[in-house]
Amino acid sequence: MASSASSTPTKWTHDVFLSFRGEDTRNNFTDHLYHALIHKGIDTFRDDEKLKRGKDIAPELLKAIEESRFAVVILSKDYASSTWCLAELAHIVECMKAGELQVFPVFYHVKPSEVTNQTGNFSQAFAKHEELYKDNLGEVDKWRKALTEIADISGWHLDKLSKEAEVTQEIAQKISTKLHLMTSFGEDLIGMGPRIEKMESLLDLKEHDDVRTIGILGMGGIGKTTLAELVYNKICNQFQASHFVENVREESEKQGHLVSLQNVLFEKLLHGSGDDIHNVHMGMSSLKRRLSTKKVLIVLDDVDHQKQIEYLVGNDWLGRGSRVIITTRNEQLLKAYGAHHIYEAEKLNDEEAFQLFCKNAFKKGHEMADDYTKLSKGFVKYTNGLPLTLEVLGGALCGKTVAEWESKFAKLKEYPDDKDIFPALRISYDGLEETEKQIFLDIACFFKGDYHSRVHPILDACNFHPTIGISVLQDKCLVKIIKGNRLWMHDLLQQMGWSVVLGESSEPGNRSRLWVSENVSEYKHSRSWDDVNTVLEDNLGTSSVHSMFLTLPAKEEIELDADPFSNMRGLKLLKICNANFSECPEYFSRYSYGFWNGMNIL
């Protein structure tokens, strides 16, 4: 699926640099503004009180200014009394003149004219500086000019009648809007421009102050989540609070309930912890009561049950002007819930599909020979405009010779039609090195959604070299590391991985991996449960099994013979929760510290 790219220079480390005199505003206005910016997701730098104060400004502050997109200068009555602040300001002006920094002044209980003309407290401060720096008046003159230039910029003026809370929110809102406008929605988002415009027309933010729910409907891999993310990023600054709830189906399956997601919404939208929410009904009541007066934007990604919508956003919970976006593969649940509009995600047309495929198949600046052009069109036709398949196929073919392309295309043509996309996805898997295949299958079967920092040492202990292996999987669009440092792959790629393992043998005990991954409330009716249960109860495991994960609900328990692993001499990973052994397995008692012949017991 098409992915976004930012035009942000890599030198930008911070969004905002705050310049202020600590004694004047650190514990009041500046503190409130800092937290308003942070709440908007704006990376904000403010100096640490512990930084050593002296004649010369700390180098780390100069560096922070140079690496920020915006500077907010809070000009208070005694701002000019600090040579540190003035040196900071002079550097801010230098960066501004170089076109590398945008500056917003805040006149905090001072008039802009006082700053421009350096009267009042500013006059007294400069009289002292001229006495102290009488051998270096050029430096003082530079500070004067910097103040005059900043005062000429339109900003905010606070006096005794100003409502500081409103001003801090206004500043945070303005910067948030400018940051979103800086985000590129251009050439790398192939085919997304018209789709974003259509979604914006359905959301109708300008004309209607009602509450609206818009569904994005479509098959897996068609780009529903990408579209929702792009729309969310573009409009979220127009709401009092917003949150993108990822992988609703997957999270609810993991937990068996939606309390954890209700807690997340409570924290993100209401600036507080929802730790006191112990069940979904309590969560519904709390969210309804607190959200009824707030204009919010909520995205529920990958919903597969109507209850998930009702428990997270209700029917009449949200304040006027709120918007809800839902991505799903199930049209009926959108209709049953009463979505105001349903946008059916479209496949890419031939031209868009060709562009996306080539973007992934060819390195930048690569000239496409005629043979590649013809084959590219053949691959594009096979994918039928499905973004995920175009990305994965393109990544798999990148850097390959024409002969290799022809071989892959011939393999695809062995399949009857394009209804089953697994063959196309499998091409990328088949091109991996053996250890990379093992990492891919382990993530598909066991570690999707888990923390990268936790999984990395486990894979490393299996001698799979995960540092380079995961990097290769990322390059080939097979695995992503999403926010929160979690490993993630698309459902279709995960299902393809499962099909690889299931295809190893018709006998579960001869497969490399055994796992239970379905919804915990229905695990006893799943095929994977039948496979694991049969292998353990009848001791049918062989040396082919090298990983097994069985995690049962807290109130469930499986009764096992003392030695269900006696024939699994190749086991490297084992995780079993809520298992009751008739006695301690012999092999476990022989080897201490949870290892048996190199096996990691998780």
N, C-alpha and C positions, 0 to 999 in steps of 0.2 A: 504494500500500500504506500501511497505517496507519503513522504515524510518532510517535515518542515526543516528549514535551514535559516539560521539567523545571520544577519549582516553585521552582527556585533564584532568589533575588533577583539582579538584575543587579549589585548592589553587591558581591557576593562575587567577589573576584579570586583569593583563595587558599583552599585547603581547611584548611590548618593553619598557625598561627603558633607558632614555637618561642621560648620565653622561657628564657634560661639565662645563667649567668655564664661568659663565654668562657674565663677562666683556669682554671676548675674542670673544665669538661666538653667544651669545643669539640672537642678532638682525640680524645676517647674516646667516652663514652656518647652525647653529642649528635650526633656525626658518624655513629655507627652507626644511631641512630634516624632521622636525616635520610635516610640512604640506604635504610633499610627502608621508609620512607614513600614515597619516590620510586619504589622498585621496585614498589609497589602501585598506582602511577599517581596518587598523592595529591599535589596541588600544595602544596608546603611552603615557607614563607618563614622564612629564618633571616637575622639581620642580617649584613651584611658587616663584616669586621674593619676595613675601611678607612673605615667611617663615623666621622666625627670625634667623639670622645668629649669630653664637657664636662659642665657642670652640668645643662643642659637636654637632654631626650630629643629625638632627631632627629624632625622632623615626618613623615618618610617611614615611621618605625616606628609612630607613632600611626595613620597612614593604613592601614598594613598590618594592624594589629590590627583596625581597624574593618571591613576588607574580607575578614576571615577567618571561616570557619564555626566552627573549633575553635581553642583555644589549648592547648598542652602546656607547662606550667610546670615546669621542672626545678630543684627546690629543693635546692641543694647547700650545703655547710657555710658557704661565704663568699658565698652569693647576696645576703644582706642587707647586705653591706659595700658593694655597688654601688648608689649612688643612682639610677643609670641603670636598673638592673633593678627597683628598687622603684617608680620612676615608671611604668615599663612595666607592672608588675603592677597598680598602682592603676588604670591605664586599662583593663586587661583586666577587672578587677572591675566597673568602670563599665559596660562593654559587656555583661558577663555579667548584671548586674542589669537591664539594659534588654531582656534576652531576645534579644540579637543574637549571642551567642557562648556556646559550650559549652566548659567548661574541664576539663582533666584534669591533676591534679598528679602529679609524680613526686618522691618523697622519696628523694633520692640520697645514701645514707650519712648521713642525718639522720632522727631520729624525728619523726613528725607532732606529738608533744607539744612538741618543741623549737620547732617553727614556731608552733604555737598560742600557747604561753606566752612565746615569744621568750627562751629560755634558751640557755646555752652560747654558741657563736659569735654567735648572733643577738642575745643580750643585749649582748655587747661591741660589735657593730656599731651598735646603736641608741644606745648610750652616746656613741659618737663623733658620730652624726648629731645628737643633741640638743645637743651642744656646738657643732657647726658651724652648726646651724639654730636657735640659741637665740632668734632673732628671728622665727622662723616655725615654731613647734612644731606648728601645725595641720597642716602638710604631713607632718611626721614621724608624727603621730597617724594620718593617713590611710594611711600606709604600713603602720603596725602593724595597723590594722583589715583592710587588704587581705590581709595574710599570714594573719591569723586566719580570715578567710572562706575562703581557698583551702585552708587546712589541714583545714577541716571537710568538704571534698569527698572522696569516695572516689577513691583513685588507686592508684599502685604504690609499694611501699616496697622499696628495694634496700639490702641490707647486704653484708657480706663474702662471705656464702655464696650470694648471688644469681648466677644465670647471666644476664649482661647481654644476650647474644644472644637468649635466649628472651624476655626482657622486651621488648626492642625489637620483636620479631616480634609479640608479644601486643598491644602498643599499636597497631602498624600494622594488625593484623587487626581490632581493635575499631573503630578509626576508619573503616576500609574498609567494615565492615558497616554502620555508622551512615550513611555516605555513600550506600550503596546503598538503605538504607531511606528516605532522603530523596527518592530519585528517584520521580517520579510515574509510576505505572502505571495511571492513571485514565482520565478521560473522553476524552482525545485519542486513546487507543489503542482505537479502535472495534473491537469484536469480538475483541480480543486476550486479554482476561482468561481466558476458558475455555480458550483454546488454550495459554496459558502454563501453566495448572494441569495440563492433560493432559500436556504435556512434562515437567513436574516429577514427575508420577506415574510416567512411564516411566523417567526418570533415577534415581528412587528413591535419593536421596542419604542418607537417614537410616537405612534398614534394611540396605542391602547394601554391603559393603566390597570387592566384586569390581570388575572393569573392565568398563564397559558402553559400547556404541556405539549411538547412536540416530540413525536416518536421518529427515530431513524431506523428503518426496517431494511433487512437484507441478509443474504447468506454470509457464512463465515468467509473472511478474507477479502470482502468487497470494499472495505475501507470505512466502516461505520464509526469505529473508534477514532480513527484519524480525523474524520470530518468533525466529530463532536469535539475533539481536542482543539482543532483550529478555531471553530466557532466560539468555544469557551474562552480561549486565549484572547480573542478579538473583542469580546463584549463584557467580560467579567468585571472590568473596571467601572461599569455603569450601574453596579449593584452595591448595596450596603455590605453584603457578604456573599461569598461564593465558595463552592467546593465541587471538585470532580471526584466522584466515587467510582474507583476502578474495580473491574472484575467482580461485580455484585454476585453473580451466580457462583463463581469459584469461592469467594469469601464465605457465602452463606453455606456452601457445601462443607467447607473446612470446619466451620464453627458449629453447624447444625442449627443455627439461629441467627438473628440479625442484630442482636444486642450490641455486638462490637462495632458494627457500622453506625448504629444509632449514637453510640458514644463518640465516634469520630465526627459525625455531623454536629453533635452538641458542642464539641470542642472547637471545631473549625468555624462554625457559623455564629456561635454564641460566646466565644472567648472564655469558655470555662470547661472544666472537666465534667464528663458525664459518668463518673465512677459510681454514682449512687443509682444508676440505672441497672437494675438486676434482671429485668425481663422485658420482652417486647412491648407489653401493654403499658408498663411504666414509662418506657421510652417514648411511645406514641403520645402519651399524655403530656410529658415534659416538653417534647418538641412542638406539639401543637400550641401549647400555652405560650412558649417563648418566641415562636417564629411568626405568630399571627400579626405582628406589627412591623416586621422587617421585610424589606425588598431584597430577595435573595435569588441567586442563580444556582441551581443544583443539576448536575449531570449524573445520571445513574447508568453506568456502562455495563453492557452485557447482562441484561435482565432476562430471566426465563420463567418467572412466576409472578402473577399479579400481586400476591401478598408482599413481595419484595418492595413494590412501589408503595403499597398502602402503609406498610410499616415504616418506610423511610420519609415519605413526603405527604402521606395522607390524601385527603380529598379537598379539604378546606382549611388547611393549616397555615398557608403562607400569606404574607402581607401583599398589599396591592402592588402591581407591577412586577411580581416575581415570575420567573420562568423556570420550567423543568424540561430537560432534554433526556430522553430515554433511548438507548440503543438496544436492539433486540432482534432475534430471528423469528419471533412469534407475533404475527399480526393480531391474532385474536386477543391476546392479553392487553394490547394497546386499545383495542376497541372496547373491551370489557371495562377497562379502567376509565375510559372516556377521554382519551387524548384528543386535543383540539384539532391537530393536524398530524398526518403520517407522511413523512418523506421517505419514499422508497429509494434507497441508495442505488445509484446506477453504475453499471459496469463502464469501464473506460471505452470510448470509441476507438476505432482502428488507429487513428493518428495519435491519440493520447497514449494508447497501449504501446505503440511502437516507440514513442519517446521515453516512456518509463522503462521499458525493456532495455533500450540502448543505454540509458543512464546508468543502469546496473551492470550491463554486459561489457561496456567499453570504458576504459579510463579516460579522464578528461583530456581532450586534444587528440584522441585516437581517431585516425581516418579509417572509415569503414570501406573495405573493399567490396566489390560487387557480390562476391561469393557470400560474404557475411550479411550483406543486405538481403539477399534472397532467403538465406536461412533464418535471419531475424524475423522476417515476415511470416515464415512458416511456424516458428515458435509462438509468435504473437497470435496467430490464428488458432493455434492449439489451446492457448490459455483462455480464449473467449473473453478477454477484457477483465480478468480477475486480477486486481493489483497485487495481492500476496503472491500469486503464482508467477507473475511477471518479475517481481523483485527477486524471488528465490531462484528462478530459472536463470535470470540475468547474472546474478551473483555466482551461480555454479559454473557458468560458461566464460566468465571474465578471465582473459589471459590464455584461453585455450586456442588451439590451432583450428583451421577450417576442417581438417580431417576429424578432429575430436567433436566438433559441432555436428558434423554429418553423422557420426556414430551415435551421438545422443539423440539426434532427430529421428534416425532410423529406429532406435529403441522405442521412442514415443509412438511412432506410427504402428508399432505392433499391437497397440491397444485400440479397441474398436472405435471409440469416439472421445470427446472431451468432457464427458459427464463426470468421470472420476478423475480428480486432479492429483491423487496420490502419486501416479507415475511421474508427473512433472516435478512434484516436490521430492520424490525419491532420487531423481537425478543428482540433486545437490548433495543428498546424503551419501550416495554411492561414490561421489568424488572426494570424500573425506579420507584422511589417514585413519588407520585403525584406532588409535587412541582417541582421535576426535570423534569417531563414531561412538565409542564407549561413553564419552562425556555426554554426547547428544542424547543417547538412550537413557543414561542415568538421570539427566534433567527431565526428560519426557516422562519417565516412569516414577521418579522419586522426588526430584528437587525443584520442580517448577513452582515459583513463588517463594522459594526459600532464600535466605540471605546469602549473597555471594561470599561474604567473609566466613560464613559457617561451612558452606559447601566446598570452597576451595581447598582447605586442608584435608577434607575427606577424600576428594579426588586425587590430591597429591599423594596421600598415603597409599592409594591404589596404583601409583606410578603412571598416572594418566597425563602428567605435565599440563595441568589446567591453565596455567598462565597463558601459554601460547595457544592451547586448545580452545579455550573459551573465546580468545581474541579471533581465531579463525572462524568460529561459529558466528560471531557477531558480524564479521566481514561478509559472510555468506547469507546474512539475514535469517539465520536459523534460530538465533538466540539474541535476546536483548537484556541489558541491565537497566531496569527502570528505577524511578525515584524510590528512595529507601534502600538502594543497593540490593535489589532483589532480582533473581534470575527469572526471566519470563520468555515464553514462546507462544505463538499463536495456537489456538485449539487444533487447527488442521495439522500443523506440524507435530503437535503432541500426539494426535491420533495416528499420524503416519508413523511416528516412532513406535507406538504400541503395535501397529500392524507388522512392523519389522520383527519385533520380539515374538509376537504370536505366530509369525510365519516360520520361526526357527524349527518348530516341531509341533505335531498334533498332540503330543504328550507333554503336559505342563512340566513334569519333572525333568524334561530334557531341554527346557528353555533357559536362557541366561538370567532372566529376571522374573520374579514373581512379586505381585503387589496387589493391594486393594486400594483403589483410588476413587471409587464412586461415592455419591452422597452417603454419608454415614447412616442416615435413616433408612437407606434401602440397600445397604451393603450385602445383606444375606441373599438378595435376589440377583446379584451381579455375577457375571461370568468370571471375573477375576477372583471373587470370593470362592466360587466353586473350585477354581484351579488351585488356589492356595490351600484351601481346606482339605481337598483330596490328597495333595502332596504330603501335607503334615500328618493327617490322620492315618493314612495308609503307608507312610514312610516310603514314598515313591520318588524322592529327590535323588538326583544323580550328581556327578562331578561337573555337569554342565551348568548347574545353578551357581552363579557367583554373587547374586544379590537378592535379598528378600525383605520387603517392607510390609508389615501387617499392623495397622493401627486401628484398633476397634474403639467404639464409643466407650466412655468411662464406665457405663453400667453393664457393658457386655463383657463376656469372657469366653475364651476358647480353651477347652480341655485338651491337653496334648500328652502323648506318650513321652517317656523320659528321653528317648533318643530319636526324635524325628529328623535330626540332622546327620545321622551317622554315615549316610552315603553321599552327603554333599561336601566332598573333599575340596571343592573349588570355591567355597564361600569366601567372599571378601567383605561384603556388607550385610549386616543383619539388624533389623529393627522390628521388634515385636512388642506391642503394648497390650496389656491385659490378657496375657497367656498364663494358664495354670498348668504347670508340669506335674506329673505324678511323682517325680523325683528329679533331683538336679541332673541334667544331661551329663553323661560321662565326659564328653569332650570339654564342656564348660568347666568341670571340676579339675581337669588336668592342667588347664592353662589359665594363669591369673591375668589380671588387668584387662579382661574383656577381649583378649586376642586368642585366636586359635588358628594356627597355620597362616598367619597374616591377616586374619579376619578382624574387621572393625565391628564391634557390637555397639550400635548407636542408642 
